Amino acid sequence: MDRLDMFFKPRSIAIIGASSEEKKLGYAVLKNVIDGGYKGNIYPINPKADYILGYKCYKSVLDIPDDLDLVVFVIPSKFVNPVMRECAQKGVKGAIVITAGFKETGLEGAKLERELKEIVKSNNIRLVGPNVLGLIDTHNSINASFASFMPKKGNIGFISQSGAFATAIMDWAAANDIGFSKFISIGNKADVNEIDLLEVLKDDNDTDVILMYLESIDNGRAFMDIAYKTSKVKPIIVLKSGTTAAGAKAATSHTGSLAGSDQAYTSAFKQCGVIRASTVEDLFDLAIGFAYQPLLNGNNIAIITNAGGPGIMASDAIENFGLRLATLSNDTVEELRKNLPSAAAVYNPVDVLGDALADRYEFALSKVLRDENVDGAMVILTPQVYTQVNETAESIVKAKDPKKPIFSIFMGGKTISAATKYLMENSVPNYSFPERAGFVFKSMHDRRIWLNKPEPVYRKFDTKFELAEKSLRSEDRSRRPSLGDWEVREVFEGYGFTLPKTLLATTSLEASDFAEELGFPVVMKIASPDILHKTDVGGVKVGLRNKDEVIRAFDDIMISVRRYFPDAEIWGVSVQQMLPPGKDVIIGSVKDPQFGHMIMFGLGGIYVEVLKDVSFRIVPVSESDAMNMIREIKSFKLLSGARGEKGVDQNAIVDAILRVSNLVTDFPEIVELDINPLRVFEEGAVAIDMRLTVGGGTE
C-alpha cells in the first residue's frame, strides 16, 4: 500500500466505539462513513450491540474475519492504547484517533500519547491524531470524521492542526460554494503530520491548491524540503497562528532580539515558495483565486467598472500591491471609443457608466481581455437602477479567457447574492472589495516569479577550518560560551573576512607604540571574553590622534571596565586602525529551534536599533537570497546610492552573508553572532566588530 493509501484508499474501515445513540460521536462517525458513499467494507465495533445502522457489529477488531486497513477511534482515551494493541495484532495499517484527552490535557495525557506513539511505531501502523476532527476525501467518497456534512467536491486540499477551526472553515466554505478534494485534521500529530500530507497532496491529481492551518512545525528543515518541491508543482497557502510568540531564550545580540519565532516561519515560507495568509479571509481569497483561475503571466491589470469611485479604489489597490495598470493598445481604445457611450472612459480603468447593461460589460471585457498588454482583469459592479446584476454575471462567464485570470468585484449584499453564487459556480471568484482582488493578483504575480526562479546556487568557500575550530571548540567553551575578541577574530579570519589591522596591548606604553605603528587616528577597545557590550561600560575610545591620547584612553578604559566588571578576565586593550567612512551594515545569525540558523541583514546603527529595518533568511542562504535580503530593507537606496552619493559594493555584502551562512553550517553549535558593523566601501568591506556565542553540541 503506497504511502498513506490506508487513509485515502482503504479497502475496509472499522469504527471503534460505533454507537446507535444519535447524540454520540460513534454514531455520527459511522453515519458519515456510510452516507459519504464509501464502497468498501464497514465494520462497527461495539461489544454491546448486534447491528448499528444496518451493519453487523463486532466485539473487537480481532473478531473481524477479513483484513482491516483503517480503524477510527471514538472511545475514551484510557481505552485507546489497549485497543490499539489489538489493532496491531490484527495487522491494521492505519488509525485515526478522533479521541481527545492526550498531551493537550497535561502530564497524564502526554504519558498516554507517548505510549500510543510507541505502539503504532513498533507495529508499522500510521496514525492520524489523536484529538482530531477526522479525515475526508471527497473524490474517494470517504468521510471518516464527525463533521456535520460532507463538503462539496473540489480541487482544494486542506490540512488543519485544529479540529474546531476545521469545522468552522468547512461551514464557511459551504456557505461560499467552495469545494475540497481532501480535508484532514492532524491534531496532536503523534505520527502523521503536515510533512507526510504534503508528500501525498503534491502528487494527488484531485488537488490543485493546498491550504494549511498550522500552529507549529516540528521538523522545520524537512518541512522546507517537501514544501519547496511541492510549491514548484502547486500553490501552498498557509495560515500560521501564534505570530506573537517570543523567542524561547533571552537574546544577547541584536540579531537574537529581532528574530522572534514568527520571523523564522516568515523566512522559511519565503524560501520554499509557501504563500502566507494573515487572516482566514486572506486564506480563502487566495484559495479561490488560485483554484478557479489561471495564473497571472505578468503584472498588467485592467479594470472594467460602472462607477468612478470603485475604479479609483481598484487603481490604488493595484499600484499599492506593486502591480501596474495595463496600458491598453490603440486598437483596443479605438474599439471601445466606437462602441461605448461618448461619456465612457475608454482608457484603463474602463468606465462603462452607471447605466451599463450586461451586453456593454460583455463587450468591454471581451475587448480588454484580447489586448496583449493585459494580463488579468477586475470587473467591478455596483448595483444601480438599470444594472442587470445576474445577466452581467452571465456575461462575465461568457467573456472569460482561459489564459488570463479575471476577478469580479460585485459590491453590495442582498442584490448581488444570486449573481455572486453563479459566478463562483462558474469558477469566477468574487471579492467584496478591490483591495482583496488586488492582494490575490499580487500573490499570483509573486508565484509566477517563484515558478520562474532558477534553482538556488549555494556558494562554498575555501576556509581555514582548523583556525576557526581552535577558538570555537576550545576546552573551556562549556564554561565560557561567549568568545573573546581575539578568539572571534580567529574565527572570522578563518572564514575569509577582511578585518581591520589590530594589535593587543597590555600596557599603556605598548598601546601608544602600537598606535604609532598602525598610524593615527586609532580606535581602542577592551579585550575581554567576559564583556560583550563594550561601549556600555566605557570600553571603547575612538578617533585617538596621538600617543598621549592613547595613553590616557588606555587608563580610562581599564578604570571604567574594572568599576563595572571587577572580576572580569582582561586580556588587554585592542588598538585598531580607524577606517575611512563607508556605509555600516549588520550581518548576524541566530539559531531557531524549528528551522536552525537564520541570517539577518540590515543597516547598522539607528537603523537596526530603532527602526528594526532588517531582513532574514534560513541557512543555507543562496546567492539570490542574499541579494534579495539586501534589496528588501526599506533603506536599500542608501546602499545603492541616494542624493548624489555613490553606491557601495553590494557583492561584498553578498559575499559576507554567504560566508556567515557557511560558518554557522560548519559549526552548528554557534547560537548567535553579529558583525556590527561591517563597513562597506565602493569596493570591498571590512568586518569591524564581531560578537559570537556558542551552545550545546556539534550535532
Sequence and secondary structure as in RCSB ss.txt:
>XXXX:A:sequence
MDRLDMFFKPRSIAIIGASSEEKKLGYAVLKNVIDGGYKGNIYPINPKADYILGYKCYKSVLDIPDDLDLVVFVI
PSKFVNPVMRECAQKGVKGAIVITAGFKETGLEGAKLERELKEIVKSNNIRLVGPNVLGLIDTHNSINASFASFM
PKKGNIGFISQSGAFATAIMDWAAANDIGFSKFISIGNKADVNEIDLLEVLKDDNDTDVILMYLESIDNGRAFMD
IAYKTSKVKPIIVLKSGTTAAGAKAATSHTGSLAGSDQAYTSAFKQCGVIRASTVEDLFDLAIGFAYQPLLNGNN
IAIITNAGGPGIMASDAIENFGLRLATLSNDTVEELRKNLPSAAAVYNPVDVLGDALADRYEFALSKVLRDENVD
GAMVILTPQVYTQVNETAESIVKAKDPKKPIFSIFMGGKTISAATKYLMENSVPNYSFPERAGFVFKSMHDRRIW
LNKPEPVYRKFDTKFELAEKSLRSEDRSRRPSLGDWEVREVFEGYGFTLPKTLLATTSLEASDFAEELGFPVVMK
IASPDILHKTDVGGVKVGLRNKDEVIRAFDDIMISVRRYFPDAEIWGVSVQQMLPPGKDVIIGSVKDPQFGHMIM
FGLGGIYVEVLKDVSFRIVPVSESDAMNMIREIKSFKLLSGARGEKGVDQNAIVDAILRVSNLVTDFPEIVELDI
NPLRVFEEGAVAIDMRLTVGGGTE
>XXXX:A:secstr
  TTHHHHS SEEEEET  S TTSHHHHHHHHHHHTT  SEEEEE TT SEETTEE BSSGGG SS   EEEE S
 HHHHHHHHHHHHHHT  EEEE    SGGG HHHHHHHHHHHHHHHHTT EEE SS  EEEETTTTEEEE  SS 
  EEEEEEEES HHHHHHHHHHHHHTT  EEEEEE TT SS  HHHHHHHHHT TT SEEEEEES  S HHHHHH
HHHHHHTTS EEEEE  TT   SS   SHHHHH  HHHHHHHHHHHTT EEESSHHHHHHHHHHHHHS   SSSE
EEEEES HHHHHHHHHHHHHTT EE    HHHHHHHHHHS TTSB SSSEE  TT  HHHHHHHHHHHHH TT S
EEEEEE   TT  HHHHHHHHHHH BTTB EEEEE  SGGGHHHHHHHHHTT  B SSHHHHHHHHHHHHHHHHH
HH            HHHHHHHHT TTTTT  B  HHHHHHHHHHTT     EEEESSHHHHHHHHHHH SSEEEE
EE TT S TGGGT EEEEE SHHHHHHHHHHHHHHHHHH TT    EEEEEE     EEEEEEEEEETTTEEEEE
EEESTHHHHTS  EEEEESS  HHHHHHHHHHSTTHHHHH  TT     HHHHHHHHHHHHHHHHH TTEEEEEE
EEEEE SS EEE  EEEEE S   
